């Protein structure tokens, strides 16, 4: 199965928080998007693995993802090693994305940066013909995505690309709010950085600030580790 975009998150909810608007916009245009979560978020302060699985499925449906898969790496201890690279390569070769969306390299949670390096290196190695992998009993052909963009999470960064999500900001917010155990506080939950009133408000005001920079209402920010090329100068408009 080939997809247009494969979006990776270190934990369930990373993708929605970082690039949920871009995914919703892409699926509305008929693009096929899949989500790969590296861990099940088992070290999260609130909720449980089972609850987060259900929330992740609901959130993926809200933004129109075709599927969501969890690789089951250990939360808090994602390592950029051969074993994990091979698992990421297998899904890249299976789904053959043109674009990968992945976590930012420098962020508050150490898993985000480690996941960023892991995915970036696996995406390159995935294109090597002499590296042999199997998926569901079949030998895989090499595949290297054309684009790998890192989405913003907790830390602010200087973006290389800003994508207008003005018509999809409410969908992004609803997808994030689907992770009720993580972002909504009640008498049974502990306070965290992502279930504060300020965080919920930041979903919009951060996107609004990036939108301001491109004369749009709302935008999402991305960085690229490689030069960004366009076929036509008018693609920049």
Kinemage of the C-alpha trace (Angstrom):
@kinemage 1
@onewidth
@group {chain A} dominant
@subgroup {mainchain}
@vectorlist {calphas} color= white
{ca unk a 1} P 0.000 0.000 0.000
{ca unk a 2} L 1.416 3.364 -1.018
{ca unk a 3} L 0.659 6.541 0.917
{ca unk a 4} L 1.343 10.175 0.175
{ca unk a 5} L 2.369 11.050 3.733
{ca unk a 6} L 3.617 8.948 6.625
{ca unk a 7} L 3.519 10.890 9.900
{ca unk a 8} L 5.624 9.606 12.791
{ca unk a 9} L 5.198 10.423 16.466
{ca unk a 10} L 7.260 9.346 19.449
{ca unk a 11} L 4.016 9.035 21.428
{ca unk a 12} L 0.308 8.922 20.624
{ca unk a 13} L -0.819 12.582 20.354
{ca unk a 14} L 2.523 13.936 19.053
{ca unk a 15} L 1.321 13.885 15.459
{ca unk a 16} L -1.946 15.668 16.204
{ca unk a 17} L -0.196 18.338 18.253
{ca unk a 18} L 2.561 18.910 15.721
{ca unk a 19} L 0.946 18.509 12.318
{ca unk a 20} L -2.721 17.627 12.781
{ca unk a 21} L -3.852 20.588 10.699
{ca unk a 22} L -1.562 19.720 7.806
{ca unk a 23} L -2.766 16.127 7.837
{ca unk a 24} L -6.432 17.192 7.934
{ca unk a 25} L -5.819 19.574 5.027
{ca unk a 26} L -4.008 16.874 3.035
{ca unk a 27} L -6.677 14.214 3.533
{ca unk a 28} L -9.376 16.733 2.560
{ca unk a 29} L -7.527 17.080 -0.752
{ca unk a 30} L -7.652 13.329 -1.339
{ca unk a 31} L -4.146 12.536 -0.129
{ca unk a 32} L -3.545 9.287 1.730
{ca unk a 33} L -1.947 9.660 5.161
{ca unk a 34} L -0.848 7.034 7.661
{ca unk a 35} L 0.339 7.540 11.240
{ca unk a 36} L 3.116 5.571 12.949
{ca unk a 37} L 3.467 5.936 16.720
{ca unk a 38} L 6.795 4.650 18.027
{ca unk a 39} L 5.622 4.030 21.621
{ca unk a 40} L 2.317 3.564 23.401
{ca unk a 41} L 3.047 6.382 25.846
{ca unk a 42} L 3.086 4.020 28.797
{ca unk a 43} L 5.074 6.442 30.967
{ca unk a 44} L 2.506 9.214 30.588
{ca unk a 45} L 1.462 10.716 33.939
{ca unk a 46} L -2.249 10.257 33.258
{ca unk a 47} L -4.332 7.684 31.467
{ca unk a 48} L -3.301 4.169 30.490
{ca unk a 49} L -2.054 2.360 27.416
{ca unk a 50} L -5.539 1.037 26.732
{ca unk a 51} L -7.152 4.461 27.054
{ca unk a 52} L -4.519 6.105 24.887
{ca unk a 53} L -4.976 3.438 22.196
{ca unk a 54} L -8.664 4.311 21.957
{ca unk a 55} L -7.972 8.040 21.993
{ca unk a 56} L -5.345 7.651 19.256
{ca unk a 57} L -7.794 5.795 17.031
{ca unk a 58} L -10.429 8.491 17.514
{ca unk a 59} L -7.962 11.318 16.838
{ca unk a 60} L -6.693 9.652 13.666
{ca unk a 61} L -10.245 9.379 12.391
{ca unk a 62} L -10.880 13.088 13.060
{ca unk a 63} L -7.968 14.169 10.840
{ca unk a 64} L -8.719 11.556 8.186
{ca unk a 65} L -5.727 9.227 8.551
{ca unk a 66} L -6.094 5.984 6.617
{ca unk a 67} L -4.481 3.917 9.355
{ca unk a 68} L -2.522 4.194 12.592
{ca unk a 69} L 0.142 1.697 13.678
{ca unk a 70} L 2.144 1.471 16.889
{ca unk a 71} L 5.663 -0.006 16.748
{ca unk a 72} L 5.747 -0.668 20.490
{ca unk a 73} L 9.131 0.838 21.279
{ca unk a 74} L 9.764 1.567 24.968
{ca unk a 75} L 8.440 4.934 26.095
{ca unk a 76} L 11.212 7.131 27.463
{ca unk a 77} L 13.901 4.918 25.973
{ca unk a 78} L 13.702 5.305 22.221
{ca unk a 79} L 17.140 4.534 20.829
{ca unk a 80} L 18.548 5.302 17.414
{ca unk a 81} L 20.072 1.875 16.920
{ca unk a 82} L 20.120 -0.729 14.175
{ca unk a 83} L 17.231 -2.731 15.599
{ca unk a 84} L 14.872 0.237 15.704
{ca unk a 85} L 16.089 1.616 12.383
{ca unk a 86} L 15.216 -1.677 10.700
{ca unk a 87} L 11.672 -1.561 12.103
{ca unk a 88} L 11.192 1.979 10.811
{ca unk a 89} L 12.720 1.051 7.437
{ca unk a 90} L 10.242 -1.805 7.102
{ca unk a 91} L 7.221 0.487 7.433
{ca unk a 92} L 8.751 3.107 5.131
{ca unk a 93} L 9.397 0.503 2.449
{ca unk a 94} L 5.949 -1.002 2.897
{ca unk a 95} L 3.991 2.251 2.659
{ca unk a 96} L 6.342 4.093 0.260
{ca unk a 97} L 5.547 7.660 1.395
{ca unk a 98} L 6.599 10.615 -0.713
{ca unk a 99} L 6.641 12.767 2.434
{ca unk a 100} L 7.549 11.963 6.014
{ca unk a 101} L 6.491 14.191 8.897
{ca unk a 102} L 8.479 13.553 12.069
{ca unk a 103} L 9.298 15.058 15.471
{ca unk a 104} L 11.595 18.001 15.967
{ca unk a 105} L 15.246 17.399 16.813
{ca unk a 106} L 15.431 19.607 19.931
{ca unk a 107} L 12.497 19.518 22.324
{ca unk a 108} L 11.494 19.259 25.970
{ca unk a 109} L 10.899 15.491 25.847
{ca unk a 110} L 14.069 13.568 25.043
{ca unk a 111} L 12.106 10.953 23.060
{ca unk a 112} L 11.217 13.593 20.462
{ca unk a 113} L 14.816 14.346 19.509
{ca unk a 114} L 15.831 10.690 19.558
{ca unk a 115} L 12.866 9.805 17.377
{ca unk a 116} L 13.759 12.607 14.976
{ca unk a 117} L 17.276 11.248 14.461
{ca unk a 118} L 16.036 7.668 14.232
{ca unk a 119} L 13.472 8.444 11.535
{ca unk a 120} L 15.793 10.713 9.555
{ca unk a 121} L 18.548 8.103 9.394
{ca unk a 122} L 16.145 5.224 8.732
{ca unk a 123} L 14.585 7.154 5.844
{ca unk a 124} L 18.000 7.469 4.215
{ca unk a 125} L 18.990 3.846 4.821
{ca unk a 126} L 15.641 2.728 3.429
{ca unk a 127} L 16.867 3.759 -0.031
{ca unk a 128} L 19.914 1.478 0.008
{ca unk a 129} L 19.423 -1.490 -2.310
{ca unk a 130} L 21.916 -3.735 -0.520
{ca unk a 131} L 20.101 -3.408 2.795
{ca unk a 132} L 17.687 -6.332 2.822
{ca unk a 133} L 14.446 -6.352 4.815
{ca unk a 134} L 11.304 -8.476 4.893
{ca unk a 135} L 7.767 -7.417 5.733
{ca unk a 136} L 4.961 -9.933 6.232
{ca unk a 137} L 7.081 -12.617 4.578
{ca unk a 138} L 8.015 -10.659 1.447
{ca unk a 139} L 11.384 -9.196 0.461
{ca unk a 140} L 11.120 -5.413 0.279
{ca unk a 141} L 12.361 -3.081 -2.405
{ca unk a 142} L 14.331 0.019 -1.389
{ca unk a 143} L 12.404 3.274 -0.963
{ca unk a 144} L 13.558 6.743 0.021
{ca unk a 145} L 10.980 9.478 0.713
{ca unk a 146} L 11.556 12.728 -1.147
{ca unk a 147} L 10.774 15.007 1.792
{ca unk a 148} L 11.195 14.718 5.572
{ca unk a 149} L 9.877 17.651 7.572
{ca unk a 150} L 10.133 18.025 11.352
{ca unk a 151} L 7.051 19.460 13.028
{ca unk a 152} L 7.102 21.782 16.026
{ca unk a 153} L 6.115 20.377 19.402
{ca unk a 154} L 6.856 22.053 22.749
{ca unk a 155} L 9.853 24.246 21.932
{ca unk a 156} L 9.572 27.119 19.481
{ca unk a 157} L 11.865 27.002 16.480
{ca unk a 158} L 12.663 29.004 13.369
{ca unk a 159} L 10.619 27.343 10.615
{ca unk a 160} L 11.715 26.555 7.082
{ca unk a 161} L 8.147 25.914 5.916
{ca unk a 162} L 4.812 27.348 7.079
{ca unk a 163} L 1.627 25.620 5.946
{ca unk a 164} L -1.700 27.431 5.975
{ca unk a 165} L -4.194 25.480 8.099
{ca unk a 166} L -6.750 28.260 8.535
{ca unk a 167} L -9.689 26.081 7.494
{ca unk a 168} L -8.520 23.162 9.634
{ca unk a 169} L -7.593 24.684 12.983
{ca unk a 170} L -10.799 23.469 14.635
{ca unk a 171} L -10.229 19.948 13.312
{ca unk a 172} L -6.684 20.030 14.700
{ca unk a 173} L -7.974 21.196 18.081
{ca unk a 174} L -10.688 18.523 18.149
{ca unk a 175} L -8.128 15.831 17.319
{ca unk a 176} L -5.932 16.969 20.204
{ca unk a 177} L -8.914 17.121 22.552
{ca unk a 178} L -9.673 13.505 21.632
{ca unk a 179} L -6.744 12.663 23.914
{ca unk a 180} L -8.906 13.448 26.928
{ca unk a 181} L -6.713 11.581 29.399
{ca unk a 182} L -3.752 13.734 28.429
{ca unk a 183} L -5.084 17.237 27.803
{ca unk a 184} L -8.211 17.550 29.973
{ca unk a 185} L -7.868 17.918 33.713
{ca unk a 186} L -10.354 16.703 36.311
{ca unk a 187} L -10.317 15.581 39.933
{ca unk a 188} L -8.791 12.209 39.042
{ca unk a 189} L -5.812 13.479 37.031
{ca unk a 190} L -2.498 15.011 37.948
{ca unk a 191} L -1.464 18.406 36.616
{ca unk a 192} L 0.927 18.328 33.660
{ca unk a 193} L 2.205 20.803 31.109
{ca unk a 194} L -0.275 19.601 28.498
{ca unk a 195} L -3.470 19.621 30.547
{ca unk a 196} L -3.190 23.237 31.620
{ca unk a 197} L -5.512 25.961 30.380
{ca unk a 198} L -2.505 27.669 28.824
{ca unk a 199} L -1.689 24.623 26.716
{ca unk a 200} L -5.224 24.317 25.358
{ca unk a 201} L -5.164 28.007 24.464
{ca unk a 202} L -1.737 27.620 22.861
{ca unk a 203} L -3.106 25.248 20.224
{ca unk a 204} L -4.644 28.263 18.560
{ca unk a 205} L -2.396 31.145 19.536
{ca unk a 206} L 0.797 29.414 18.362
{ca unk a 207} L -0.847 28.567 15.036
{ca unk a 208} L -2.242 32.091 14.844
{ca unk a 209} L 1.215 33.605 15.279
{ca unk a 210} L 2.635 31.488 12.440
{ca unk a 211} L -0.365 32.404 10.335
{ca unk a 212} L 0.397 36.062 10.952
{ca unk a 213} L 3.813 35.582 9.361
{ca unk a 214} L 2.276 34.456 6.071
{ca unk a 215} L -0.826 36.646 6.124
{ca unk a 216} L -3.109 33.741 6.983
{ca unk a 217} L -5.266 33.063 10.018
{ca unk a 218} L -3.458 29.911 11.187
{ca unk a 219} L -0.404 27.931 10.111
{ca unk a 220} L 1.799 25.021 11.209
{ca unk a 221} L 5.580 25.228 11.299
{ca unk a 222} L 8.124 22.752 9.963
{ca unk a 223} L 11.889 22.481 9.700
{ca unk a 224} L 13.921 20.577 7.109
{ca unk a 225} L 17.412 19.137 7.513
{ca unk a 226} L 17.913 19.344 3.757
{ca unk a 227} L 17.555 22.093 1.182
{ca unk a 228} L 13.995 22.561 0.009
{ca unk a 229} L 13.463 22.613 -3.752
{ca unk a 230} L 10.477 23.591 -5.888
{ca unk a 231} L 9.871 22.939 -9.573
{ca unk a 232} L 8.456 26.362 -10.275
{ca unk a 233} L 8.975 29.714 -8.569
{ca unk a 234} L 5.187 30.148 -8.474
{ca unk a 235} L 4.960 27.160 -6.119
{ca unk a 236} L 6.206 29.587 -3.475
{ca unk a 237} L 3.061 31.703 -3.597
